[in-house]
């Protein structure tokens, strides 16, 4: 408990320091000299999913993702006194940032399943269907990892919330190494450099010292860095192990490959060798969110945003196994709604991860990758028939972790949910995260969404106050409330 209180105090102190150094003014941050900090971050446009008549189409297909970048980025913006771009709000990533009391899979399954149907807090005419998935927990004790850190040290990374934070995050990653792991570090700016390669846990002091010496300067020769990182990963490739490149950057590739489509093509070709690629974003101002999200997907990896040492610890300590070991490749889900129970449905979030029926059936479709022990949540807003309980069915299709095996596996679940008049703590919290996301987006579907109601719903639950990440979310809500009402 003392540790939690200390972390909360430090996080709160950070918010105060940021607030004291800048002034919120209609979407921009002003420094102590009242100079505006221009916001030129890049996000993919989000077009909200509409309600769909079940009699016209009763199936909803999504590429599953455990990405969490959106929440961390939003948190950073709010704590810095900056307005949140509605296109930065990916509600599924906000929800996926937190942990829930989901079910572990049965012995012979990859996915555990849990669902709950509740009244929509902000709309009396609809209900929320919450679908929670959790992948099996694999013991990685005997599974070696070959990790290549690809670190952007160009001039655009000079801000304290970029390279300085990235270096601390990489130190956390190195501290999680097992005796049979190897790790390498490649940097890029105007040129590429192998700082060290093939190092083991015995070399931790040396690796840490080399990371701390790094400085930001020069342009961004991303292509050369990528080439070198893959070359090193291939040199230390481990058959049957985890082979992965971890990119840490603000996403700015301005020398070499600059087209996102070219990057995707390049990384997609490389993943076929069994070397996966994950991306971690740092900083804001010229932050290329859309590019990092797309290249991570192309590399069979995940995408996260690191806004402080706490989010770095969540990514590289709490969820490290899920980062390193994929249990489901090309994972996708199909919800088939029962027309006798559901009149209309609306998928909340996943706007850029929807699939057609043909893509769901096609075993060659490039879908999402889910690591061991990770959770994924899907939320639907439903218009129900009176007395409805048999909502529909869920089918998950995926491939196992073996890159040489393209067999499409399937797991099916029945979604049998009477409306829960007394929602679980998790359901209340998830609905609160969703409602906040709708407020941030100024969604056309927000109806009676209200920040005060969100706070009241989650502050009354003791569990939310004791869990650090949920408690911090409450702090973010209060900061946003103060920022927008002052």
N, C-alpha and C positions, 0 to 999 in steps of 0.2 A: 504494500500500500504506500509506503514511504517513497518507493521508486516511482510509482505512478504520479504522486503529488509533485515530486521533483520535476518530472518531465512536463507536467501540465504547467507548472510555474515558469519553466524555461520557455515553453512555447508561448505562453501569455506574455512574457517579457519581450520576446521577439516581436510580437504584434505591436506592443506599446512602442518599442524602438522605431519600428517602421512608420507607425502613425505619427510619431514625433518628428521624423525626418521629412515627411511629405504631407501634402494636403490634397484631399480628394476634391476634384472639380469637374463634375459632369463627364467622367469617363477617362480622364487622364490624371496622372500623378504629377504634382508640382514639387520640385525640390525646395531646399531652404531659401533659395534665391528666386523662387516663383518662376522657374523655367519649366516649360512643359516637357514631359517625356513622351515622345511620339510613340504610338502603338502601331507597329506594322507587322504584327504576328499574322501568320497565314493559317486559315482553317477551311476545311471543305464545307461547302454550303449544306446546311441541314434542312430538308423539307420534311416536315412531320408526317407520319403515317396517318391516313384517314381511317374512319370507321368503314368496315367492309361488310356488306350484306352476306350472311352465311348461305343464303339460297343461291347466291351468285358464285361465291367461292368460299368453301369452308376450310381451306388449307392455308396455313401460314408457315413459310420456310425461312430459317435463318442459319447463317454461318456462325457457329458458336465461338465466343471470344472471352478470354479472361483478362483482357486489357483493362487498365485502371487509370490511364493517363489523364482523362478528362477531369476527374475529381481533383487530383493533385494540382492541375493547372488552374482550375477554378479557385481552389483554396489559396493558391499563391496570389492570384489576382485580387481577391477580396482582402487578404491580409496586407496587401501592398496599397490598398486604397484605390484600386483601379476598377473600372467598369468591366463586366464580363461580356465578351462577345457571344451572342446567342449561338453562333456556329461552333463555339468551343464546348457547348453543353451536349455531351453524349450521355444520356441518362443511364444507359446500361453500364457504362464505365464508372459512373458515380456509384451505382448500386454495388458493382463488383469489387469496389475498393474495400468493403467491410466484410467481416466474417459472420456467418450465421450458423444456427444449429440445424444443419442439414443432415441427411442420412448417408452414411458410408455405403458403398455398393455391397451387394451380396458377394459371396466368395468368388464366384465365377464371372462376375460382371465388372465392367470398367466404370460405370456411372451409377451413383446412388440418386434417388429421386424423392422429392417432397413437394407438395403443393398445398396452397391455401386459397380460399375464396372469401373475400371480405367486401363490405360496403366501401365504395370509393369515398374517402373523406371529403373531397372537394366537389363531389357531384352526386346528389341523392338519387339520380336516375340510372347510375351505372354501378358495376362491381369490378373489383380488381382480382384477376387470377395471377397468383404468384407461383412460378415454377422454379424450384431450386435444384440444381444438379451439383454433385460433388464427385470428383474422380477418385479412384482407388489410391491408397497411400502405398508407395513403393519404397522399400528400404534401399537406400542408395549406398549403403556401407561398402559393398563390394563392386559397385559400378563406377569405373574411373571416368573422369571428365578431362577433356582437352579444351581449355577455354582460352580464347584470344580476345583480349580487351583492345578495342580499336577506339582510341581517344583523340578527339578533336582538340588541338592546342593552337588553333588559328587565332588571329586577333579578335575575331568576334566572340571568342570565349573568355575574354579578359575580365568580365564582370564577376563580382564575388559570388553571385548565385549561379555561375556557370562552371568554369574550370576548378575554382577552389572547392566547390561542393562536389563536383565530379571526382576529384582526387580523393576526397574523404569517402565517397561511396565506393570507389574501387578498393580502397583499403578494407572496407567492410567485406567486400566480396572475397578478397584474398584471405581474410581471417576465417572464412567458412571452408577453406580447402581441406580435403582429406589426404591422407598419406599417399594414395595412389593417383592423385590428380596432377596434371601439369598445367601451367598457366603462362601466358605470354602477353606482352604489351607492345602494341604498335601505335605510334602517334603520327598525326599528319597535320601539316599547315601548308607552307609553301612547298614542302616536300615530305616524304615519308621517312620514318625511322623505327627500327626495331630496338626498343629500349632494353628488353630482355625477352628470352624465349625458352620454353621447355623447363621452367623452374618448378620446384616442388615446395612443399610446406617447410622443408629445411632451409629454404632461401627466403623466408618471409621478411626478415629484417632488411635484407638487401633490396627486395622488391619494394618494400615500403619506402626506403630511403630514395630510391629512384623515382618513385611517384611524386614524392614531396619536392623534388628538384624541378619539376616541370613548370614551364612558364608559357603564356599565350603570346603569340606574335605571328605575323605573316598572313598570307591568303589561305584559301581553303582548297587544297588539292585532294579532294575526296577520292577520286578515282585511283590515284596512286596508293592511298592508304588502304582502300578496299582490296586492291590487287595484292598488296603485301600481307594483309591480314589473312586472306585466303591461302596464300603461299605458305605462311607459317602454320596455319591450321592443318593444311595437307601434310606438311612435314611431320607433325606430331599426331596425325590421325590415329584414333584408337578404335579398332574393330570391336563392335558391340558396346562401345562406350558413348559418352555424351560429347559430341563435337560441336562447338558453338562459338560464334563470334558475337561479342557484346559491344555494340556501338554506344558511345557516350558523346553527345553533341547537342548543339542548338539547331541542327538540321540544315545548316547553311553550306551547300556545296556550290561554290562559284567558280571553281577551276576544275576542268576534267569533265566528268559526267555531271551535267546540271539538270537535265530533263528528268523529271520523276519517272516517266515511262521508261526511259533508258535504264535508270537505276533498277526499276522493278524487273525488267527483262534480264539484266545482268545477275541480280541476286536470285531470281527464279531459276536460272540455269545452274547456278552454283549449289543450290539446295539439293539437287539431284545426287550430288556426291555424298550426301549424308551430313553436311556441315550446315547447321541451322544458324539463323541470324536474328538477334533480338535488338531492339532499339530503346535507348533511354534518353529522354529529352531533358535539357537543363535551360533555365533562364527564360526571359521574355524580352520582347523587342526584337523583331526579325526572327522570331521563333517559327519554324516551319513544321507545324503540327501535322498537317495533312501528309506531307512527304514522309515523315517518320512512321506514321500509322500504316501507310501503304507499303513501304519497304519492309517493315517488320512482318506484315502478313505475307509478302512475297517470299520471305526467307523462312517460313514455317516457324516464326517466333512470335513474341509478344512485344507490346509497346507500353511503356510506362513513362510517367513524367516525375521527375524528382525535384521537389520544391524546397526541401530542407532535409536535415539529417534524420528526422523522424521518418519521412517517406522513403529515404534511402535505406533505413534499417528495415522497414516493412518489406521492401523489394528484395534486398540482398541478405537478410537474416531470416525474417519470419517466413518468407515465401521462397527461399532459395532453392529448395528441392523442385518446386513447380517451375522455376525459371530454367533449371538445368535439364530436367528429364520430362520428355513428352510422352504421355500415355495414349493420347488420341490425336491422330493426324486427320486433316480434312473432316473435322467433326461438324455435323450439321443436324438441326432438329426440325421436325415437322409436327405441328399441332393440327390435328383434324378435329374441328368442332362439330358437336352433335347439333343438328338443326332443330331438333325438338327441344333443346335447352337454350341455345344461344341464337339470338336474332342478329346481332352485329358484334364485331370485335375490332379492336384497334391495338396494334403492337406499339408499345411505348419504347422508344429507343431503337437501336439496331437499324437506323435509317439507311446506312450504307453497307449493311451486311445481310440484306434480304436476298433470297434465292427464288427462282421459279420452280415449279414442280419438276420440270425436266432436269434442272440443275441438281435438285435434291436426289433424283433417281440416278443421275449420271455419276459413276464411280470415279471419273476423272476430274470432277469439279474441285477446284482449289478452294477449300473451306478453311475453318479455323483449327488451330493447334492448342491443345489443353494439356498442361503439365500435371504431374502427380500431386494429389492432395489439394487441388484448387477447386474453387466454387464458381459456378456461372448461374446467373439468375435471368429469367425472362419474365416480363410483366405485360399482361394484356388487360385492357379496359373493355368490359363486356356489357352489352345490353341483353338481359336475360328474359326468357319466358317465365311466367309466374310458376313458382315451385320447382324451378330447375335445380338439378343436382348432378346429373350425368353430363359433365361439360364436354368431354371428348377423349381423345387419345394422343399420346406423345410417342413419336418414333425418333430414335437417334441413330444416325449412321456415321461410321468413322473407320479409320484404318489404325492398326496398332503402331507401335513406335518403330518397328523395323522398316527402314526405308526401302528394302528390297521386296517387301510384301505389299501388294496393292489390293489384297482381298478386302472388300467392303463388309464390315461387320454391322450388326444391327441389334439394338436393344429397344424394347417397347414397354410402355407404361400406360396404365389406364388412369385418366384424370377423373376420379369420382369424388366430387367435393360438394357437400352441402354448404351453404353459406355459414361461415363462422361468425356468430354474433358477438363473440368475445375474442377478437384477434390476438394472436401470439405477440410477444414482445418483438420478435423479428418482423412480423407483418406490419406492425405499427411503425417500426423504424424504416423499413423499406418504403412504405407508402410516404413517409416523411421526406426521404431522400428524393423520391419521384416528384412529390409536390413542390419541393424547393427547385428542382430542375425545371419544372413547368413555369415557375415564377421567373427564374432567370432567363428563360427563353421568351417570356411574355407569350406563352403558347395560346393558340386559339382554343385549346381544349382545357384551359386551366379553370374555367367556370368560377367557382368560389374559392380557389386556392388562396391561402392566407398564411403569411409568415408567422404570425402570432399563433395560429392553430398548429402549425408544424412544431414550434417550440413547446407548446403546451403538451402535445401528444408524446414527445420523447423525453421531456425533462421530468415527467412523473414516474418514469421507469428507473428503478435503482440500477439495473444492469447497465443501462446506457451511461450512467454516471460513473460506473466502476470500470468500464472498458475504455482504455485510453483513446482509441481512434474514434469511438462514438462520442466520447466527451469532448474531444477536439472538434468534432463536427458541430456540436452545440455551440462551442466558442466561435466557430466560423459563422454560424447563423446569427449570433448576437452581434458580431462585428459587421455583418452585412446589414442588419437591422439598424445599427447606429449610423452606418455610412449612408444609408438611403433615407433616413428620417431626420437627419441633422440639417 
